[in-house]
Structure formats: structure tokens, C-alpha cells
Amino acid sequence: MNDTTQNEATLHGKRGKDLLADPVLNKGTAFTQEEREKYGLVGMLPPSVQTLDQQAERAYADCESYTRLIDKRHFLMRLFQTNRTLFYRVLTDHLAVLMPIVYNPTVAIDIENYTTNYVDPQEMCFLDARKPEMIEPALTAAAAGRDIDLIVVTDSEAILGIGDWGTNGGEIAIGKLMVYTAGAGIDPNRTLAVVVDAGTNRDELREDPLYLGVPEKRIDDDAYYAFMDKFVNTVEEKFPHLYLHFEDFGRSHADTLLKKYQKDHPVFNDDIEGTGIVTLAGISCGLKISGQKLTDQRYLCFGAGSAGCGVVDRIAQEMVDQGLTREEANKHFYLMNSRGLILDDMDNISDAQRPYVHPRSEFPDLPKGADLATTVAAVRPTILVGTSTVFGAFNQKVVEEMTSYCDRPMIFPMSNPTSKAEGTAADIIKWSKGHALVATGVTSDPVEYNGVTYQIGQSNNALVYPGLGLGVLASGARHVTSGMASAAAHSLNGIVDTTAPGAPVLPSLDLLTEFSQKVAHAVVEEAIKEGESDVSPDKIDEAIAKVYWQPEYPED
């Protein structure tokens, strides 16, 4: 190689320190000797040339050397900012172990301490809802010439388990994108995290002189929806193949935004739809174990916010798909919040709750504000799902009451983190004498009871949303339909061996990278069936492979 080539050769316009500082292009010690000479890296790296496998082994060992989860997270985030390919290789290889670190529940600690821990914007796009005129230039700057296929956007009003965190909540969007990439091969170079700063109603943030967001209360609904209209229209025009994911919006805003845009755009709200899809998957698998029919079930939703109602909507639609009228299906569902069972004589019933409200005359002897155990005795549900964040609500009395009239009750305490969980798998298995079918919102160890090892599936939305997103992108679907959501849920059924003693109702996250492609295949297949995709039925695998990204260094 002549001196001119050595001095002038660049990798995508960068060489030397600039090349090492670019996390997308940086290979670190994996740059070959020839590449080091070519791109002006001689003497800037240790002399040994390593493979990606060697780097990944060392990086994971370094991560494991930390004791606290938050320290592991900070190590991984430093890796994310220095070598993107290596970060995703480590995350993909150890996804089940590392997901709770890069995402919930550990991300909540960083959100709460974002102001003091802030070092780098991590390529996030920050939008001020008081400045709609800055939407387009901000998106242009953040995209930096890239084609964007997937945006995860949050306004941080309802970060799961910790509430309203303003600009700090942007970390949740970054974490979600990491799971999309590691779990389903979504190209990270074609994704963008966006945080809409609409203000915050958290006093401690507004009064903190170091707070990095807008230190004002949240804007009113008129201004809010006008801003979101402009945002959605701008991103859909700017990125014509975009899949738009809403994350951790407040209850009323989340439902309104989803219903407003889902008719015209491929949009998805994980809190409303994702939780519903994965719960349907768990219920479907549970019914295979018990040998029962969905249309024979009575469902009690404990925690009737956007997530709880979204789950109910999904299961109710499945009953309709199985032959019931909407009115017949709705009668199978009961909602309960902090004021008790929601009946027609109560005030402040939301639009999302109203279709499932029962008359007071149906329960003349149930006291107003009755506790959960009393309500269970009156309603006699066969399925109890918790999205309330009320720790320990599924107590022994509740579990024993359900078991008294139902041989295989489904009891899903889905709130997280652990401090918000309605119950533990170990207690529910013990109190039900092994009869309950359990899924939890947090990771749960297997439960030994009466000589049987019960595997506990985690009701984690990551079981479905990465594969759903991959399927939507591969299909080019113009909408995310109810049928596609149902196909995603049912695609998980064949993964669990329901004949095994103590079988879980949901598969392990250890298999996520494998079954995300199965989910994607089912979604594309349904999109074709519904006329939402132009992909040929015999080219589904090819379409998925075309958009699937793997953490490998490109050859020079």
C-alpha cells in the first residue's frame, strides 16, 4: 500500500480517531492489521487482532464482574456508545439475562437519576411539545440522512411502575429499541428513539435546577393533540415505510392516540396492545393445558387502566373471532379498580371501561368498594389478570376462593417490578395446591410443589412485540390489524409442550431470537391474507431475511 493510500483512505468518510469514535463503524481490536494501516489506526490499538467472538466473550465477562445491576447497565451503555455491533452481539447472545438490565426493571433507576447520570444523548431525538415548528428539523438532525423504519416514541407520562418522568423517560424508548434489535433483528441503524417533552407534573423534577427537561407542568390537551398530529404526519411523510411504536403514554392519551392513528398508519401501542397480545398467548396456551374453551371463561381485570383495558379488548376480540357477538363477548369481562368492581352506578367510568360495565342489579349483595376476595367470590372468574401495581393483592384468600370453584384457574399477576407485583408464582402454586396456571410480569424461578417442577412463563411483552414489528416491516403492511395481533399471539402456542407436567403457559425468553421469526412469519402470512401486503406467500422467509440484521462486522 503506498503512502497516499494510507493517508487518504477512509471508512465511510472517517479514519483514525474519528473512526474509533463512531460506534456504528468502530470495530475496536477487531480491526485487522491491513485495516489499521489503511485507515490510519496504526499504534492506536493494542497489537493483538481479536475476533468478534473473542471481544464478546471478554465484554460479557467484564459485565458479569459487576455486582449491582445498575453498574452492569452502565457498562453496557458505555459499550453501546463505543461499539454498536459488539454491544448487540453481547446482548443477543445473553438476551434473557441482560434484558432486565438494558430494559425493565433496571432502566427505571437510570430514568429516576437521568439528570445526574447524563453523559450522552445516545442518538435520541428530543422534541419540545411547545415548539411544533421544530419537529421537522429535529427529526432531520437526529436521522442524520438515515432511512428510518422504526420509531419508538414516548412522552414519559406513565413509565411503568414509576409514573411521570418528563424528558428523563426517553431512556425507555432506547431500551425498547435495543430489545427490538437483539430479539428480532431490527436494524439499529434504521431506528430512532424519540421523547416528546410535554412538561411534567412531577414537582421534584420541575423544582430541580439541574433537570434537563422543560420545568413546567404538562401542556393542555388541545396543544398536546395538535403537536402529536403534526408529529405523526411529519414522521409518516418523512419516513414512508415507518412502523411507529407508542410507549408509556398516559392512560387517556394512549388510547386516544392509538384509535386516532391506527386507521391510517402502521402504529402500535405496546402498553395497550402488546400486553393484550401476550396475555392472549398465555390464555390460549393455558386453555390447551386445561382442555377448555375461551368462550366459556369469566375474566376479572384487576387494574382497569390503559394496559388492563387493552388486554380485555384483545381477549374480547378473540371471543368475537370465535363466533360470539360483541355484546355477548363483553359480558364475559369484569373490571375492578381501587374503588371496587366497576358497575353502572359508579362515577368516572372511562370510555375504555364502559363496554365492560355490568349493572348493579347483577350483584345486589356486593358491597360498594368490596375487596378483591369478596369480588372474586361474587364474580367467580376463571381468569384473574393483575395490571394494578398493587403489591400482594392476589393473597391466599383470593387464590383459595378461585380454586374452590375452578379446577384450573388462570392467575396472572402481571405488574412489575417485583415491588408492584400482585403475587408470586410460588405462593399461587402453593395456595392453589398446584392447580393454578400462572404467568408473572417479572422473572420467576421454577416452583417445586408436591413432586412437580412448575415452569413459570413471564408475561413479558418482549415475547411478541419484536416479532410483530419484524413481521410488519417485512410485509410492508399499511396497518397493524386485529388479525395480525391474533396471529402473533397464536404463533407462540406450538413452542410450549403443554403435555409436560408443570408446563408454563408462555415460552422462555431464552428462545426469543428463534421464535421472533416464527411470530414474524405468522404476521406476514396474516397480512397477505388480509390484503395488507404484496409479499408472495412463497417468499415470506425471503422477505423476513431481507430486513433481518445480525451483529456482525462488515467485511472491508
N, C-alpha and C positions, 0 to 999 in steps of 0.2 A: 504493500500500500504506500503510495507516495505521500509526501508531506502535505500537499494541497488537499488531498482527500481527507487525511487525518484532521486537518484544521477546519475543514468546511462541512463534513458530513454531519447530518442531524437526524434525529428520530422525531418525525412529526414537528420539525422546526426547533427541536431542543437538543442540547448537548451539555455535557459537564454538569455543573451544579444544578442548572435549570432542569435537566433531565432527571436527576436524582430527587429533586423537589416535587416532581409531578407524580402523584400517587397512581395515576392511571398508567403511565408509561414506565415507572420505576420497577426494575427487577431486582435491585439490591445486589446481593452477592451472586445472583444467577446470571448477571451479565457475563457473557463469555469473554475470553481474552481478546478475541477479534473485535467484539463489540466495544470493549473498553478502549481499544486503540482507535477504533473508528469514530467513537462519539466523545472523545476527549475525557475518558474516565480513568486513564492510567494513573495509578497512585492514589485514587480517591476511594478505593475499596480494598478490603483485605485481599491478599493474593489468591486465596482458595476460591475456586468457582464451584458453587453448590447447585444442586437441582432444586426444583420447586418442592419435591417430596422432602428433601433434607431441610429446607427452610421451614416447611410446615411442621415437621416434627419438632424442630427446635423452638418455633414460636409457640406451639401448644404447650410444650414443657415449661416455657417461660411463663405462660399464662397460668398454668396449674401451680406454679411456685408461690403464687399469691394466696393468702388465706381468705381475705374478705372478698365477697362477690363484687363490691364496688371497685376494688383495686383491679380485679380481673377485667371488669368492664373498661376501666380507664386504659389498661394495657391494650385491649382490643381496639379501642377507639384511636389510640396512637398508631396502631398498626394500620387501621383504616385510612388514616391521614398520610401514611408514608408509602404503603404498598397495597393497592386495592386488590390486585389478583391474589396475593398471599393471604390477605385478610379473608377473602371469600373461600379460599381453599381450606383454611383452618376452620372457618365457620361451617362449611359444607361437610367436612369430614367429622365434625363433632357437634352437629346441629342440636340434637336433643339435650346435650349438656350445656351448650353455650347460648341457646335461645333465651332462657330465663335471665341471662346476663346482658345480652345486647338488647333485649326487649323486656317485657314484663316478667318479674316484678322489679328487677334491679334498675331499669330505666327510670322508675319513679323517683329514686334517690337523686339521680342527676337532674331531673326536672325540678325538684324542690330546691336544688343547690346550683341551678344553672348560672345565676349571676356571679357567684363566687368561683365556679369552676370553668367559666367561659374562657376558651383559648382560641377557637377557630369556628367559623360559621358552618363548616362541614358541607359546603356547597348547597346549603338550604336557601330557598327564596323567601325573603321576609317581606310581607305586604302589610301596609298600614291601611286599615279599613276606612280611615278618614281621608285618604288620598287615592280615590279610584283612578285618577289620571296617571298614577304611577304604575298601574298594573302591567301594562304592555312593556314599558322599558325595563321594569324589574324582571319580568319573565325572560325577556331577551338577554339581559345580562347574565341571569342565572343559567339559562340553557347554553350560553356561550357557543352558539352555532350548532348544537346537537339537535337531532330529531328526538323528540320525547314521546315515548309510547305509554308511559305510566306516571301519573302524578298521585301522590298521597298528600292530601291537604287536611289540615286541622285548624280549628280556631281555639282549641285547648279549653273549651268551656267545661268539658266533662271528662277529664283524664280519668280513666277507670280507677276507682279506689281512692283518688286524691283530689278530684274536683277541678276547679278553675285555676289555671296557671299561666294565662296570657302567653306572651312570647316564649316563655320557658318550655311550653308544651311542644314546640317544634321537634324536640328530641323523639317524640312518639312517632312522628312521620318518618324520621330517619330509620328508626328501629324496624318499622313495618316494612320499609323497602328492603332492608337487609334480609328479612325473612323471605320476601318475595324472590330475591335473587338466590339465596342459599337453598331455599326449599323447592323452587320451581324453575330456576334457570332464567329468570327475567334479567336481561342485560342491564347491569347497573349504569352503563354509560348512556342509557336511553330512559332513565328515570329521573324524577325530580321531587324533592320534598318541599312542601310549601306550608308556611304558617301564616294565617291571617290574624293579625293583631287587631282585634275589635275592642281592645281595652280589657280590663279585668275587674271583677267585683271582689277580689281578694284584697282586703285592706293592707295586709302585711307587704304585698308587692307594691301597691301604689305609694305606700309610705316609705319604702326603701329607696334611699337616694342613689343606690347603685343598680337598681332594677333596670334591665336593658330594654324593656318594652315601653309601650305608651302608658304612663302612670295616671290613667283616667278610667272611670267606670265604663262598662260596655256600652256601645252606642245603641240607639233605639232601633226597633225592628224595621222601620221604613228605610233608614240609612243602611242598615245591615243587609236587607234583601236586595236593595239597589246595588250595593257593592258586589254581592255574590252573583247577581245576574251578569254584571259586567265581567267578573272574573271567569265564570263558566263560559260565557260567549267568547271571551278572548282566548282562553286556552283551547277551546274546541276548534276555533278558527285557525289558531297559530299552529296547533299540532293535530292535523286532521285524522290521525289514527289513534287518538288518545283514549285510554281507559282511565277514568277519573274515580279515585277512591276517597271517600269522605271518612274521616277518622276522629272520634272523640268530640263530636259536636254535642251541644246541649240537647236535652230531650225534645223540646218543641222545634228547635231549628233543624235537628237531624231529620225528623220525619217530614217536615215541610220541604226541605231541600231535596230529599230523595224523590218524593212524589212529584215535585215540580220538574225535575230534570230527567227522570228515568224514561219518560215518553219519547224524548228526542235525542238522548245521548247514551253511550255506554257508561253508566255510572253505577257505583256500588257503595253502600254504607256498611262497613263491617259490623258495627255495633248493633244495627238493626237486622241486616240480612245475614251476615256471617254467623252470628250466634244462632240464628234460626236454622241455618243450613246444617251446622254441625250438631245441633240438638236433634234435628230430624234424622240425621245419620245414626245418632246414638239410640233414638227411639226405634228406628227401623230394625237395627241390629238386636235390640232388646226384645222386640216382638218375635224375631226369628228364634231367639232362645226360649221364650215363653210359649210360642205357638199361638199367639193371639192376633187379633185384627186391630188395626189402628182405629177403625170406626166404632169399636166397642169401648174405647178408653175415655176416661174423665180426667181432665188435665187442670191442675191448680198451679197458677203462676204466682209465686211469692216474690213480689218486687215488680210492680207494674209500670216501670219506666219505659224508655225507648227500647232498651235491649229486651226486656221481658215481653213487651207487646210485639216487638218484631219477631221473636221466637213463636209466639202464639199465631201471628199472621201466617208464618211459614207452615206450621203444622196444620192450621185450619185449611190452608190452600191445598195441602196434600190430601186432606179428607175430601175436599171438593173434587180433586183429581181422581179420587177413588169412588166417586159416584154420589156423594151427598150434595144437597143444595147448600148454598152459602148459609142460609138460615139454619138448616139442620146442623151443619158443622159448627157454627158459632155456639150452639147450645152445649157443646162438649167442653167448653172452656170457662174457667172461673179465674178471676183476678183478685189479688189481695195486696194491699199496701199497708202502710203504718197505721191507717185508720180502720183496718179490718177488711172483710170481704166487700168488694165494690158492688153495691146494689143500687137500684134505680132511685132510691130516696136520698142518695148522697150528693153533696155539692162537689164542684171542681172535678168533674169527670172529663178527662181529656178526649179529644177526637179519636185518638188511637185506642183508648179503652172502651169507648161507647159500644162498639159492635158486640162486646162480650159481657155486657152488664145484664145481670139477671134481676127479676122482680123480687122485692122484699117478701112478697107473698109465698115465694118458693121456700123461704127459710123463716117462718113466723116465730120460731123459738130460738133463733140465733141472736144473741145479744149484739147490739151495735158495738163495734170495736173489739169483738171477740178475738182471743189469741189464736195462734196457728193450730194448736192441738184441738181446740174446740171447733175451729173452722173445718179442719180435716174430718172430724167426726160427723159434721153436718153435711159436707160436700161429698165425702167418700171418694176422693180422687184415686186413680190408679197410677197417675204420673204426677210427681211433685218436682217442679223446677224452681230453683232459687236464683234470682238475679237481684237480690235485695241489698247485699253487702252487710246484712245483719249477722254478726258472728254467733254461731252456735244455735241458730233458730231451729234447725232440724234436730231437736233434742230427743231423748229416749221416749217420751210420751208420744211425740208426733210419729216416730218410726213404728213404735209398737201399735199405735192406732191404725196406721195404714196396713200393717201386716195382719191385723185381726180380721180384715175382710177381703184382702187381696193376696193371693198366693205369691205373685212375683211383682211387687210394686217397683216402679222405676223412680228412683230418688236421686236427683241431680243437683247437688249444691255447687253452683257454677261461679259464684262470686270469687274474686281474687283481689289482693293477695290473701295469704293464709289468715291474716288477722281479720279479714272480711268474710271468710267462708262460712256458709250456713251450717256446715257439719263436716265431719271427717269420714272417710271411707271405712276406717277401722271401726268406728262407733256404729255406723249404719249397718255394716255387716253383722256385728255382734248383736245389736238390738233387734235386728230382723231375723236372727238365727240363720243367717246365710241366704235368706230368701230374696233380699232386695237386689235389684240390678242398679249398679252405681256408676256414675261418671262424675268427676270432680273438675272444678275450674282450675285447680292447682295440681301440680305433680303429686302423685300419691304412690307410696310403696305398695307392693303386693300385700294382701291381708291373709294371714293364716287363721282359719277357723274350722274347727271340727274335722281336721284332717284334709281340708281342701285349701289350695292356694288360689285366692281370688285376685286376678289381674284387674287393675283399675284403670280404665281409659280416662285420659284427660280431655275434658270438653274444651279443647283449645281451638279457636278459630283457624289457627295455622294449619289444621288438618285439611281445610277446604280452600281458604281464600287464595293461597299461592297457585294451586292448580286451576282454580276458577279463572284467575287472571291470565294464566298461561293459555288456557283454552279460548278465552275471549280474544286475546291478541292473535293467536294462531288462526282463529276462524275469521277474524276481521268483522265480527258481529257488530251490528249497529245499535243493539240494545242488549241489556242483561235481563233475560226473561225469567219468568217463574219456572218454566220448563227446564231451563239451563241450570237454575239453582237446585231443582229437584234431582236432575241428572247427576250433579256434583255430589249431593248427599248420598244417593243410592249407589254411586260408584264405590263407596267405601265398604259396602256390605260384604263383598266377597273376600275382603282382606282378613277379616277376623274369622277364626274357626269357632263357630258358635256351638259346636258339639262338644267342645272340650270342657271338663269341669272347671268352674270358676272363670269362664271365658269373659273377657272385657266386652263392653258394648261399643268401644271405639278403639282403633288401632294405635299402636305406639308411635310417637313422634320419631323414633329411631328410623322408621321406614319412610319418612316424609318425602325425601327426594325421589323415591321409587313410585309411591302411589300418587304424587302430584301429577305425574304424567298420565296415570290412569284417570284421574279426575279430569285433566285437560282433554283427554280423548273423548270422554263422555260428554263434556261440554260442547266440543266441536261437533260431535255427532248430532247432538240435540239442536245446535244452531243450524246445521244443514237441514235437518228435518223441518224446522220452523221457517225456513227461508231467510234466515239471518246471515247466512254465509254462502260464499261462492266456491268454497273448497269442495273438490270432488270427494265423494265418500271413500274412494280407494287411495286418497292422498292425505288422509288425516295425519298419519305418523310423520309424513314428509313435511306437512305444514307446521307441526309442532317442532320438529327438529330445526326448521328454518329459523325460528325465533328463539331457540333454546341456547343459552350462553353457559359456558363452563369456565371455571377459573384455571386457565392455562395461559402461560406466556406465549404470545405470538412469536413465530419464527421471524428472525431478522430478514 
